[in-house]
Every structure is written in structure tokens, then in C-alpha cells.
Amino acid sequence: MCTSIESASYNKLYFREMEVFPVEMKLPFYMMYPTPFLFDDDKKQEKDYEYLKSMYPETAKQILPYVEEECDRMEYDGSMIYDEYPDKLQLRLMCSRIYDKVMDGEEALEIMSEEEKDEEALHTQEGKFSSRRKPDRIRDMVELLLYQELFRRREQHRHRRGRQLW
């Protein structure tokens, strides 16, 4: 059985990570407001993302500025990119706008591989177009980069909204 003296001394203690601290123990001032430590993870995550982004293939590095520009344009409160389930048609339209900008730019010829250039030249010389849609690697890469960037921005948005300190 627990006596009243034992329960009173028990009430003066609290448990944290399997250690016992007396309630009367004062914390240093810098430990009273540990909010700067909350932002360290964000900095590490951003640094890690930038490092991995530097290892993208050259084609992806050339496409990525167009993707980031489109995401910047769509990044505002109430934007459809922050919906729980973004509209598939709107995402496809975003991909099409990015793809059109990529292919209109001067870098379009650099982005297309030699095989794609030869295949395109062959199709235009013969005047034939196959009934099957040929795989468009550039459009697929635009779509992948867009979805990856949207995922990253949605995660940042959720993280920022959940951590408002004031």
C-alpha cells in the first residue's frame, strides 16, 4: 500500500525518458524555449534534397527549372495542388504546359536523345505515323519530376501549417 507521505513525494517528481527529475529543478533559460531546435530537421532535409537533386541526370536537370517555375506559379493558399486529392486533369494540364515550354525552348534539341532525333527524322521522311503512340520519355520525365516536386511542396505546406507557433 502507498502511504500519503510516499504519494506526496511521488507527486513532486515526474518521469521523462525513464529518468526522474524533481519538480523544483530549474531549467536554464536557453532550454525554456527550445524552438530553434525544431528547425534543424528542416535544414537537414533541405540540404539532403539539394544534394540528391545535384545527382539528377542531365536531362532532368534541364527540365527541373520549368517544373519549379510552374509549381511556383501554382503555389498559393487554396491552390488545387494542396487539395487532399488533386484533380488529375489539372495535373495533366500542368504537365502539358511544362512539356510545351520545354520543347519550345532552345534546350529541346539537347534534351532529345540521338535515338529520338533519328526516329523523328525517319517518321517525317516516310510520312508514316504508327497507330500506337510511341513512348515519349521527355513527357514522362516531366510528369515524374512534377509529381515529385508537388509531393515535396505539399509536405512542406503541411509541416508549416502544423507548426505555427503563434
OpenMM code with the backbone's topology and positions (N, CA, C; nanometers):
from openmm import Vec3, app, unit

residues = "MET CYS THR SER ILE GLU SER ALA SER TYR ASN LYS LEU TYR PHE ARG GLU MET GLU VAL PHE PRO VAL GLU MET LYS LEU PRO PHE TYR MET MET TYR PRO THR PRO PHE LEU PHE ASP ASP ASP LYS LYS GLN GLU LYS ASP TYR GLU TYR LEU LYS SER MET TYR PRO GLU THR ALA LYS GLN ILE LEU PRO TYR VAL GLU GLU GLU CYS ASP ARG MET GLU TYR ASP GLY SER MET ILE TYR ASP GLU TYR PRO ASP LYS LEU GLN LEU ARG LEU MET CYS SER ARG ILE TYR ASP LYS VAL MET ASP GLY GLU GLU ALA LEU GLU ILE MET SER GLU GLU GLU LYS ASP GLU GLU ALA LEU HIS THR GLN GLU GLY LYS PHE SER SER ARG ARG LYS PRO ASP ARG ILE ARG ASP MET VAL GLU LEU LEU LEU TYR GLN GLU LEU PHE ARG ARG ARG GLU GLN HIS ARG HIS ARG ARG GLY ARG GLN LEU TRP".split()
positions = [
    Vec3(0.0826, -0.1181, 0.0000),
    Vec3(0.0000, 0.0000, 0.0000),
    Vec3(0.0872, 0.1247, 0.0000),
    Vec3(0.0346, 0.2256, -0.0523),
    Vec3(0.1068, 0.3520, -0.0634),
    Vec3(0.0597, 0.4462, 0.0472),
    Vec3(0.1519, 0.4964, 0.1248),
    Vec3(0.1155, 0.5902, 0.2311),
    Vec3(0.1041, 0.7307, 0.1719),
    Vec3(0.0460, 0.8189, 0.2486),
    Vec3(0.0279, 0.9552, 0.1999),
    Vec3(0.1609, 1.0281, 0.1862),
    Vec3(0.2588, 0.9922, 0.2672),
    Vec3(0.3907, 1.0547, 0.2579),
    Vec3(0.4585, 1.0128, 0.1279),
    Vec3(0.4451, 0.8853, 0.0911),
    Vec3(0.5058, 0.8363, -0.0330),
    Vec3(0.4390, 0.8991, -0.1542),
    Vec3(0.3069, 0.9113, -0.1518),
    Vec3(0.2370, 0.9700, -0.2663),
    Vec3(0.2702, 1.1178, -0.2814),
    Vec3(0.2909, 1.1874, -0.1685),
    Vec3(0.3265, 1.3289, -0.1762),
    Vec3(0.4639, 1.3460, -0.2379),
    Vec3(0.5587, 1.2620, -0.2003),
    Vec3(0.6923, 1.2731, -0.2598),
    Vec3(0.6889, 1.2273, -0.4057),
    Vec3(0.6030, 1.1346, -0.4373),
    Vec3(0.5887, 1.0891, -0.5756),
    Vec3(0.5338, 1.2014, -0.6627),
    Vec3(0.4423, 1.2821, -0.6083),
    Vec3(0.3830, 1.3917, -0.6839),
    Vec3(0.4839, 1.5010, -0.7149),
    Vec3(0.5911, 1.5101, -0.6392),
    Vec3(0.6913, 1.6118, -0.6650),
    Vec3(0.7887, 1.5708, -0.7751),
    Vec3(0.7736, 1.4535, -0.8264),
    Vec3(0.8616, 1.4044, -0.9314),
    Vec3(0.7810, 1.3797, -1.0583),
    Vec3(0.8449, 1.3907, -1.1708),
    Vec3(0.7817, 1.3482, -1.2949),
    Vec3(0.8828, 1.2669, -1.3735),
    Vec3(0.8337, 1.1833, -1.4597),
    Vec3(0.9189, 1.0908, -1.5323),
    Vec3(0.9324, 1.1363, -1.6771),
    Vec3(1.0550, 1.1346, -1.7238),
    Vec3(1.0801, 1.1711, -1.8633),
    Vec3(1.1908, 1.0816, -1.9147),
    Vec3(1.1611, 1.0033, -2.0144),
    Vec3(1.2571, 0.9123, -2.0763),
    Vec3(1.3279, 0.8267, -1.9720),
    Vec3(1.2501, 0.7703, -1.8830),
    Vec3(1.2983, 0.6764, -1.7825),
    Vec3(1.3926, 0.7410, -1.6803),
    Vec3(1.3905, 0.8722, -1.6668),
    Vec3(1.4702, 0.9406, -1.5657),
    Vec3(1.3754, 1.0166, -1.4746),
    Vec3(1.4171, 1.0348, -1.3527),
    Vec3(1.3344, 1.1042, -1.2551),
    Vec3(1.3937, 1.2421, -1.2306),
    Vec3(1.3104, 1.3473, -1.2448),
    Vec3(1.3534, 1.4841, -1.2220),
    Vec3(1.2651, 1.5458, -1.1139),
    Vec3(1.3222, 1.6140, -1.0168),
    Vec3(1.2383, 1.6842, -0.9185),
    Vec3(1.1720, 1.8045, -0.9832),
    Vec3(1.0520, 1.8344, -0.9415),
    Vec3(0.9752, 1.9455, -0.9965),
    Vec3(1.0445, 2.0784, -0.9681),
    Vec3(1.1080, 2.0890, -0.8556),
    Vec3(1.1718, 2.2139, -0.8173),
    Vec3(1.2933, 2.2470, -0.9029),
    Vec3(1.3447, 2.1519, -0.9782),
    Vec3(1.4651, 2.1746, -1.0583),
    Vec3(1.4368, 2.2797, -1.1660),
    Vec3(1.5191, 2.3822, -1.1719),
    Vec3(1.5019, 2.4906, -1.2684),
    Vec3(1.5771, 2.4568, -1.3972),
    Vec3(1.5175, 2.4944, -1.5079),
    Vec3(1.5823, 2.4760, -1.6370),
    Vec3(1.6582, 2.6018, -1.6738),
    Vec3(1.7708, 2.5890, -1.7427),
    Vec3(1.8412, 2.7088, -1.7907),
    Vec3(1.7532, 2.7844, -1.8897),
    Vec3(1.7793, 2.9139, -1.9054),
    Vec3(1.6955, 2.9979, -1.9906),
    Vec3(1.6888, 2.9454, -2.1339),
    Vec3(1.8037, 2.9044, -2.1885),
    Vec3(1.8042, 2.8601, -2.3277),
    Vec3(1.7245, 2.7317, -2.3480),
    Vec3(1.6964, 2.6586, -2.2415),
    Vec3(1.6163, 2.5374, -2.2538),
    Vec3(1.4678, 2.5646, -2.2324),
    Vec3(1.4342, 2.6837, -2.1883),
    Vec3(1.2942, 2.7160, -2.1659),
    Vec3(1.2178, 2.7254, -2.2977),
    Vec3(1.2830, 2.7769, -2.4014),
    Vec3(1.2202, 2.7929, -2.5322),
    Vec3(1.3061, 2.7237, -2.6372),
    Vec3(1.2923, 2.5934, -2.6510),
    Vec3(1.3817, 2.5196, -2.7410),
    Vec3(1.3382, 2.5229, -2.8869),
    Vec3(1.2650, 2.6251, -2.9306),
    Vec3(1.2156, 2.6280, -3.0677),
    Vec3(1.3245, 2.6271, -3.1749),
    Vec3(1.4442, 2.6835, -3.1525),
    Vec3(1.5437, 2.6752, -3.2599),
    Vec3(1.5777, 2.5316, -3.2983),
    Vec3(1.5626, 2.4395, -3.2055),
    Vec3(1.5937, 2.3004, -3.2356),
    Vec3(1.4898, 2.2381, -3.3277),
    Vec3(1.3706, 2.2963, -3.3348),
    Vec3(1.2675, 2.2419, -3.4215),
    Vec3(1.3021, 2.2584, -3.5688),
    Vec3(1.3800, 2.3603, -3.6027),
    Vec3(1.4059, 2.3914, -3.7420),
    Vec3(1.5289, 2.3197, -3.7974),
    Vec3(1.6042, 2.2529, -3.7137),
    Vec3(1.7232, 2.1821, -3.7608),
    Vec3(1.6884, 2.0714, -3.8585),
    Vec3(1.5791, 2.0006, -3.8331),
    Vec3(1.5399, 1.8920, -3.9222),
    Vec3(1.5065, 1.9439, -4.0617),
    Vec3(1.4412, 2.0600, -4.0684),
    Vec3(1.4079, 2.1178, -4.1979),
    Vec3(1.5330, 2.1514, -4.2773),
    Vec3(1.6319, 2.2075, -4.2083),
    Vec3(1.7566, 2.2429, -4.2764),
    Vec3(1.8287, 2.1187, -4.3268),
    Vec3(1.8313, 2.0150, -4.2462),
    Vec3(1.8958, 1.8899, -4.2870),
    Vec3(1.8230, 1.8277, -4.4063),
    Vec3(1.6914, 1.8297, -4.4004),
    Vec3(1.6123, 1.7725, -4.5086),
    Vec3(1.6323, 1.8507, -4.6384),
    Vec3(1.6348, 1.9821, -4.6311),
    Vec3(1.6550, 2.0652, -4.7499),
    Vec3(1.7950, 2.0441, -4.8076),
    Vec3(1.8930, 2.0340, -4.7212),
    Vec3(2.0305, 2.0092, -4.7656),
    Vec3(2.0410, 1.8730, -4.8342),
    Vec3(1.9758, 1.7740, -4.7775),
    Vec3(1.9752, 1.6401, -4.8358),
    Vec3(1.9069, 1.6410, -4.9726),
    Vec3(1.7945, 1.7139, -4.9816),
    Vec3(1.7226, 1.7229, -5.1089),
    Vec3(1.8088, 1.7904, -5.2161),
    Vec3(1.8760, 1.8985, -5.1800),
    Vec3(1.9619, 1.9687, -5.2758),
    Vec3(2.0770, 1.8796, -5.3223),
    Vec3(2.1330, 1.8018, -5.2313),
    Vec3(2.2420, 1.7111, -5.2683),
    Vec3(2.1934, 1.6046, -5.3666),
    Vec3(2.0785, 1.5447, -5.3362),
    Vec3(2.0257, 1.4414, -5.4257),
    Vec3(1.9836, 1.5004, -5.5599),
    Vec3(1.9342, 1.6232, -5.5574),
    Vec3(1.8958, 1.6904, -5.6817),
    Vec3(2.0175, 1.7156, -5.7694),
    Vec3(2.1324, 1.7373, -5.7083),
    Vec3(2.2548, 1.7591, -5.7861),
    Vec3(2.2989, 1.6323, -5.8594),
    Vec3(2.2486, 1.5182, -5.8173),
    Vec3(2.2848, 1.3918, -5.8823),
    Vec3(2.1849, 1.3503, -5.9902),
    Vec3(2.0857, 1.4343, -6.0187),
    Vec3(1.9904, 1.4033, -6.1261),
    Vec3(2.0653, 1.3889, -6.2581),
    Vec3(2.0113, 1.3111, -6.3514),
    Vec3(2.0692, 1.3065, -6.4857),
    Vec3(2.0573, 1.4438, -6.5535),
    Vec3(2.1396, 1.4660, -6.6541),
    Vec3(2.1422, 1.5966, -6.7218),
    Vec3(2.0054, 1.6359, -6.7775),
    Vec3(1.9339, 1.5400, -6.8329),
    Vec3(1.8016, 1.5702, -6.8888),
    Vec3(1.7092, 1.6236, -6.7798),
    Vec3(1.7097, 1.5598, -6.6650),
    Vec3(1.6243, 1.6041, -6.5553),
    Vec3(1.6666, 1.7419, -6.5051),
    Vec3(1.7977, 1.7680, -6.5021),
    Vec3(1.8453, 1.8994, -6.4584),
    Vec3(1.7994, 2.0090, -6.5529),
    Vec3(1.7864, 1.9775, -6.6808),
    Vec3(1.7407, 2.0780, -6.7773),
    Vec3(1.5907, 2.1013, -6.7676),
    Vec3(1.5162, 1.9994, -6.7297),
    Vec3(1.3700, 2.0099, -6.7214),
    Vec3(1.3260, 2.0713, -6.5895),
    Vec3(1.4005, 2.0476, -6.4835),
    Vec3(1.3592, 2.0870, -6.3494),
    Vec3(1.3270, 2.2361, -6.3333),
    Vec3(1.4013, 2.3293, -6.3928),
    Vec3(1.3624, 2.4710, -6.3768),
    Vec3(1.2222, 2.5014, -6.4300),
    Vec3(1.1810, 2.4346, -6.5364),
    Vec3(1.0461, 2.4551, -6.5900),
    Vec3(0.9415, 2.4022, -6.4921),
    Vec3(0.9709, 2.2887, -6.4293),
    Vec3(0.8796, 2.2296, -6.3312),
    Vec3(0.8681, 2.3211, -6.2095),
    Vec3(0.9812, 2.3706, -6.1602),
    Vec3(0.9787, 2.4580, -6.0434),
    Vec3(0.9058, 2.5888, -6.0726),
    Vec3(0.9213, 2.6404, -6.1939),
    Vec3(0.8519, 2.7636, -6.2326),
    Vec3(0.7006, 2.7434, -6.2312),
    Vec3(0.6550, 2.6314, -6.2843),
    Vec3(0.5115, 2.6035, -6.2864),
    Vec3(0.4580, 2.5818, -6.1446),
    Vec3(0.5351, 2.5146, -6.0618),
    Vec3(0.4926, 2.4932, -5.9227),
    Vec3(0.4886, 2.6251, -5.8464),
    Vec3(0.5843, 2.7135, -5.8727),
    Vec3(0.5829, 2.8460, -5.8097),
    Vec3(0.4578, 2.9226, -5.8497),
    Vec3(0.4192, 2.9093, -5.9743),
    Vec3(0.3005, 2.9785, -6.0246),
    Vec3(0.1730, 2.9279, -5.9569),
    Vec3(0.1714, 2.7984, -5.9241),
    Vec3(0.0522, 2.7379, -5.8655),
    Vec3(0.0544, 2.7355, -5.7125),
    Vec3(0.1578, 2.7902, -5.6519),
    Vec3(0.1714, 2.7830, -5.5063),
    Vec3(0.1104, 2.9064, -5.4415),
    Vec3(-0.0115, 2.8929, -5.3948),
    Vec3(-0.0815, 2.9976, -5.3216),
    Vec3(-0.1844, 2.9298, -5.2323),
    Vec3(-0.2325, 3.0010, -5.1297),
    Vec3(-0.3321, 2.9432, -5.0387),
    Vec3(-0.4581, 2.9094, -5.1157),
    Vec3(-0.5084, 2.7900, -5.0935),
    Vec3(-0.6293, 2.7458, -5.1609),
    Vec3(-0.6035, 2.6862, -5.2978),
    Vec3(-0.4786, 2.6711, -5.3362),
    Vec3(-0.4448, 2.6150, -5.4664),
    Vec3(-0.4857, 2.4685, -5.4730),
    Vec3(-0.5140, 2.4240, -5.5920),
    Vec3(-0.5562, 2.2849, -5.6098),
    Vec3(-0.4424, 2.1875, -5.5803),
    Vec3(-0.3176, 2.2349, -5.5804),
    Vec3(-0.2083, 2.1419, -5.5524),
    Vec3(-0.2079, 2.1003, -5.4059),
    Vec3(-0.2790, 2.1743, -5.3187),
    Vec3(-0.2862, 2.1387, -5.1777),
    Vec3(-0.4151, 2.0657, -5.1421),
    Vec3(-0.4989, 2.0375, -5.2424),
    Vec3(-0.6193, 1.9598, -5.2158),
    Vec3(-0.5805, 1.8204, -5.1683),
    Vec3(-0.6715, 1.7583, -5.0932),
    Vec3(-0.6428, 1.6236, -5.0444),
    Vec3(-0.6193, 1.5283, -5.1613),
    Vec3(-0.7034, 1.5394, -5.2632),
    Vec3(-0.6871, 1.4617, -5.3852),
    Vec3(-0.6851, 1.5588, -5.5035),
    Vec3(-0.5667, 1.6020, -5.5468),
    Vec3(-0.5606, 1.6969, -5.6590),
    Vec3(-0.6251, 1.6378, -5.7843),
    Vec3(-0.6868, 1.7253, -5.8613),
    Vec3(-0.7574, 1.6847, -5.9820),
    Vec3(-0.6584, 1.6330, -6.0869),
    Vec3(-0.6852, 1.5137, -6.1354),
    Vec3(-0.5944, 1.4507, -6.2317),
    Vec3(-0.5862, 1.5309, -6.3616),
    Vec3(-0.6983, 1.5843, -6.4060),
    Vec3(-0.6988, 1.6631, -6.5294),
    Vec3(-0.6126, 1.7885, -6.5143),
    Vec3(-0.6244, 1.8568, -6.4014),
    Vec3(-0.5439, 1.9765, -6.3782),
    Vec3(-0.3954, 1.9433, -6.3731),
    Vec3(-0.3606, 1.8300, -6.3127),
    Vec3(-0.2202, 1.7877, -6.3084),
    Vec3(-0.1693, 1.7573, -6.4490),
    Vec3(-0.2527, 1.6941, -6.5302),
    Vec3(-0.2126, 1.6661, -6.6690),
    Vec3(-0.1950, 1.7957, -6.7479),
    Vec3(-0.2816, 1.8939, -6.7222),
    Vec3(-0.2675, 2.0235, -6.7894),
    Vec3(-0.1379, 2.0929, -6.7475),
    Vec3(-0.1035, 2.0815, -6.6194),
    Vec3(0.0242, 2.1372, -6.5731),
    Vec3(0.1397, 2.0698, -6.6466),
    Vec3(0.1320, 1.9373, -6.6585),
    Vec3(0.2370, 1.8626, -6.7295),
    Vec3(0.2464, 1.9084, -6.8749),
    Vec3(0.1332, 1.9288, -6.9376),
    Vec3(0.1329, 1.9723, -7.0777),
    Vec3(0.1946, 2.1111, -7.0939),
    Vec3(0.1623, 2.2018, -7.0019),
    Vec3(0.2212, 2.3359, -7.0095),
    Vec3(0.3731, 2.3292, -6.9942),
    Vec3(0.4185, 2.2486, -6.8990),
    Vec3(0.5628, 2.2345, -6.8777),
    Vec3(0.6277, 2.1718, -7.0001),
    Vec3(0.5676, 2.0662, -7.0529),
    Vec3(0.6230, 1.9972, -7.1691),
    Vec3(0.6331, 2.0917, -7.2889),
    Vec3(0.5293, 2.1722, -7.3095),
    Vec3(0.5317, 2.2673, -7.4209),
    Vec3(0.6437, 2.3695, -7.4047),
    Vec3(0.6633, 2.4182, -7.2829),
    Vec3(0.7723, 2.5139, -7.2587),
    Vec3(0.9081, 2.4484, -7.2802),
    Vec3(0.9212, 2.3242, -7.2358),
    Vec3(1.0484, 2.2528, -7.2520),
    Vec3(1.0786, 2.2330, -7.4001),
    Vec3(0.9804, 2.1934, -7.4765),
    Vec3(1.0023, 2.1634, -7.6171),
    Vec3(1.0135, 2.2902, -7.7017),
    Vec3(0.9613, 2.4027, -7.6542),
    Vec3(0.9757, 2.5286, -7.7273),
    Vec3(1.1112, 2.5927, -7.7025),
    Vec3(1.1714, 2.5599, -7.5924),
    Vec3(1.2988, 2.6213, -7.5561),
    Vec3(1.4122, 2.5748, -7.6451),
    Vec3(1.5234, 2.6467, -7.6371),
    Vec3(1.6417, 2.6128, -7.7158),
    Vec3(1.7044, 2.4815, -7.6705),
    Vec3(1.6764, 2.4435, -7.5465),
    Vec3(1.7357, 2.3225, -7.4927),
    Vec3(1.6653, 2.1964, -7.5413),
    Vec3(1.5571, 2.2118, -7.6167),
    Vec3(1.4793, 2.0960, -7.6584),
    Vec3(1.5630, 1.9977, -7.7397),
    Vec3(1.6474, 2.0499, -7.8275),
    Vec3(1.7299, 1.9604, -7.9081),
    Vec3(1.8342, 1.8888, -7.8237),
    Vec3(1.8833, 1.9568, -7.7187),
    Vec3(1.9797, 1.8923, -7.6303),
    Vec3(1.9138, 1.7842, -7.5463),
    Vec3(1.7879, 1.8046, -7.5115),
    Vec3(1.7170, 1.7107, -7.4254),
    Vec3(1.6848, 1.5820, -7.5004),
    Vec3(1.6487, 1.5947, -7.6257),
    Vec3(1.6129, 1.4752, -7.7022),
    Vec3(1.7377, 1.3915, -7.7267),
    Vec3(1.7246, 1.2626, -7.7054),
    Vec3(1.8383, 1.1739, -7.7282),
    Vec3(1.8592, 1.1538, -7.8783),
    Vec3(1.9740, 1.1012, -7.9135),
    Vec3(2.0057, 1.0761, -8.0552),
    Vec3(1.9054, 0.9796, -8.1168),
    Vec3(1.8663, 0.8777, -8.0429),
    Vec3(1.7691, 0.7810, -8.0951),
    Vec3(1.6365, 0.8487, -8.1284),
    Vec3(1.5911, 0.9353, -8.0397),
    Vec3(1.4645, 1.0046, -8.0626),
    Vec3(1.4740, 1.0961, -8.1833),
    Vec3(1.5874, 1.1638, -8.2010),
    Vec3(1.6053, 1.2502, -8.3182),
    Vec3(1.6016, 1.1677, -8.4463),
    Vec3(1.6733, 1.0545, -8.4464),
    Vec3(1.6742, 0.9693, -8.5649),
    Vec3(1.5350, 0.9140, -8.5932),
    Vec3(1.4650, 0.8722, -8.4892),
    Vec3(1.3308, 0.8176, -8.5063),
    Vec3(1.2351, 0.9234, -8.5593),
    Vec3(1.2457, 1.0446, -8.5080),
    Vec3(1.1595, 1.1533, -8.5541),
    Vec3(1.1887, 1.1860, -8.7004),
    Vec3(1.3155, 1.1902, -8.7350),
    Vec3(1.3527, 1.2180, -8.8739),
    Vec3(1.3015, 1.1088, -8.9659),
    Vec3(1.3087, 0.9838, -8.9232),
    Vec3(1.2612, 0.8722, -9.0041),
    Vec3(1.1114, 0.8822, -9.0268),
    Vec3(1.0364, 0.9154, -8.9229),
    Vec3(0.8910, 0.9280, -8.9353),
    Vec3(0.8528, 1.0420, -9.0287),
    Vec3(0.9231, 1.1530, -9.0229),
    Vec3(0.8878, 1.2666, -9.1089),
    Vec3(0.9263, 1.2385, -9.2535),
    Vec3(1.0353, 1.1642, -9.2774),
    Vec3(1.0745, 1.1310, -9.4146),
    Vec3(0.9759, 1.0340, -9.4775),
    Vec3(0.9346, 0.9346, -9.4019),
    Vec3(0.8441, 0.8334, -9.4560),
    Vec3(0.7008, 0.8840, -9.4654),
    Vec3(0.6690, 0.9838, -9.3858),
    Vec3(0.5327, 1.0358, -9.3865),
    Vec3(0.4361, 0.9442, -9.3145),
    Vec3(0.4878, 0.8443, -9.2464),
    Vec3(0.4023, 0.7497, -9.1745),
    Vec3(0.4043, 0.7831, -9.0264),
    Vec3(0.2931, 0.7588, -8.9646),
    Vec3(0.2866, 0.7677, -8.8206),
    Vec3(0.2206, 0.6396, -8.7731),
    Vec3(0.2836, 0.5759, -8.6794),
    Vec3(0.2293, 0.4496, -8.6303),
    Vec3(0.1008, 0.4748, -8.5536),
    Vec3(0.0143, 0.3747, -8.5555),
    Vec3(-0.1125, 0.3902, -8.4845),
    Vec3(-0.0908, 0.3875, -8.3343),
    Vec3(0.0155, 0.3222, -8.2904),
    Vec3(0.0484, 0.3210, -8.1482),
    Vec3(0.1231, 0.4489, -8.1130),
    Vec3(0.0938, 0.5004, -7.9982),
    Vec3(0.1654, 0.6190, -7.9507),
    Vec3(0.3025, 0.5740, -7.9039),
    Vec3(0.4039, 0.6344, -7.9608),
    Vec3(0.5396, 0.5982, -7.9198),
    Vec3(0.5652, 0.6535, -7.7801),
    Vec3(0.6439, 0.5825, -7.7030),
    Vec3(0.6689, 0.6324, -7.5678),
    Vec3(0.7440, 0.7655, -7.5730),
    Vec3(0.6910, 0.8610, -7.5039),
    Vec3(0.7511, 0.9937, -7.5017),
    Vec3(0.8247, 1.0088, -7.3681),
    Vec3(0.9522, 0.9839, -7.3725),
    Vec3(1.0312, 0.9820, -7.2498),
    Vec3(1.0394, 1.1196, -7.1845),
    Vec3(1.0431, 1.2237, -7.2653),
    Vec3(1.0518, 1.3591, -7.2097),
    Vec3(0.9239, 1.3930, -7.1335),
    Vec3(0.8095, 1.3626, -7.1918),
    Vec3(0.6814, 1.3897, -7.1248),
    Vec3(0.6717, 1.3085, -6.9956),
    Vec3(0.7148, 1.1847, -6.9988),
    Vec3(0.7127, 1.1017, -6.8783),
    Vec3(0.8037, 1.1588, -6.7704),
    Vec3(0.9211, 1.2083, -6.8106),
    Vec3(1.0121, 1.2656, -6.7125),
    Vec3(0.9542, 1.3944, -6.6540),
    Vec3(0.8890, 1.4743, -6.7363),
    Vec3(0.8238, 1.5967, -6.6876),
    Vec3(0.7190, 1.5593, -6.5834),
    Vec3(0.6408, 1.4579, -6.6138),
    Vec3(0.5354, 1.4159, -6.5224),
    Vec3(0.5934, 1.3656, -6.3894),
    Vec3(0.6971, 1.2856, -6.3970),
    Vec3(0.7603, 1.2349, -6.2743),
    Vec3(0.8202, 1.3476, -6.1903),
    Vec3(0.8916, 1.4386, -6.2552),
    Vec3(0.9514, 1.5498, -6.1819),
    Vec3(0.8448, 1.6404, -6.1195),
    Vec3(0.7351, 1.6603, -6.1920),
    Vec3(0.6269, 1.7425, -6.1380),
    Vec3(0.5659, 1.6771, -6.0151),
    Vec3(0.5355, 1.5491, -6.0218),
    Vec3(0.4744, 1.4817, -5.9073),
    Vec3(0.5683, 1.4783, -5.7873),
    Vec3(0.6963, 1.4614, -5.8133),
    Vec3(0.7935, 1.4607, -5.7040),
    Vec3(0.8017, 1.5984, -5.6394),
    Vec3(0.8024, 1.7032, -5.7208),
    Vec3(0.8090, 1.8403, -5.6679),
    Vec3(0.6802, 1.8759, -5.5937),
    Vec3(0.5661, 1.8323, -5.6453),
    Vec3(0.4398, 1.8583, -5.5758),
    Vec3(0.4368, 1.7861, -5.4416),
    Vec3(0.4862, 1.6645, -5.4377),
    Vec3(0.4912, 1.5905, -5.3120),
    Vec3(0.5755, 1.6664, -5.2091),
    Vec3(0.6906, 1.7149, -5.2524),
    Vec3(0.7797, 1.7879, -5.1621),
    Vec3(0.7137, 1.9156, -5.1109),
    Vec3(0.6489, 1.9896, -5.1995),
    Vec3(0.5855, 2.1154, -5.1589),
    Vec3(0.4632, 2.0918, -5.0710),
    Vec3(0.3875, 1.9873, -5.0992),
    Vec3(0.2724, 1.9553, -5.0152),
    Vec3(0.3183, 1.9164, -4.8745),
    Vec3(0.4277, 1.8420, -4.8654),
    Vec3(0.4831, 1.8025, -4.7360),
    Vec3(0.5304, 1.9259, -4.6588),
    Vec3(0.5983, 2.0170, -4.7262),
    Vec3(0.6415, 2.1409, -4.6607),
    Vec3(0.5221, 2.2233, -4.6141),
    Vec3(0.4196, 2.2298, -4.6961),
    Vec3(0.2994, 2.3066, -4.6627),
    Vec3(0.2315, 2.2488, -4.5385),
    Vec3(0.2172, 2.1171, -4.5333),
    Vec3(0.1567, 2.0525, -4.4166),
    Vec3(0.2422, 2.0754, -4.2925),
    Vec3(0.3723, 2.0674, -4.3104),
    Vec3(0.4638, 2.0842, -4.1975),
    Vec3(0.4590, 2.2268, -4.1432),
    Vec3(0.4545, 2.3248, -4.2330),
    Vec3(0.4475, 2.4649, -4.1908),
    Vec3(0.3160, 2.4956, -4.1214),
    Vec3(0.2061, 2.4426, -4.1741),
    Vec3(0.0757, 2.4730, -4.1165),
    Vec3(0.0567, 2.4060, -3.9809),
    Vec3(0.1206, 2.2918, -3.9600),
    Vec3(0.1067, 2.2211, -3.8337),
    Vec3(0.1943, 2.2756, -3.7236),
    Vec3(0.2867, 2.3639, -3.7580),
    Vec3(0.3849, 2.4089, -3.6607),
    Vec3(0.3765, 2.5594, -3.6367),
    Vec3(0.2684, 2.6208, -3.6586),
    Vec3(0.2587, 2.7645, -3.6329),
    Vec3(0.2668, 2.7878, -3.4828),
    Vec3(0.3662, 2.8630, -3.4424),
    Vec3(0.3946, 2.8800, -3.3005),
    Vec3(0.3208, 2.9978, -3.2388),
    Vec3(0.2613, 3.0811, -3.3152),
    Vec3(0.1946, 3.1977, -3.2586),
    Vec3(0.0474, 3.1927, -3.2827),
] * unit.nanometer
topology = app.Topology()
chain = topology.addChain("A")
for resn in residues:
    res = topology.addResidue(resn, chain)
    for name in ("N", "CA", "C"):
        topology.addAtom(name, app.Element.getBySymbol(name[0]), res)
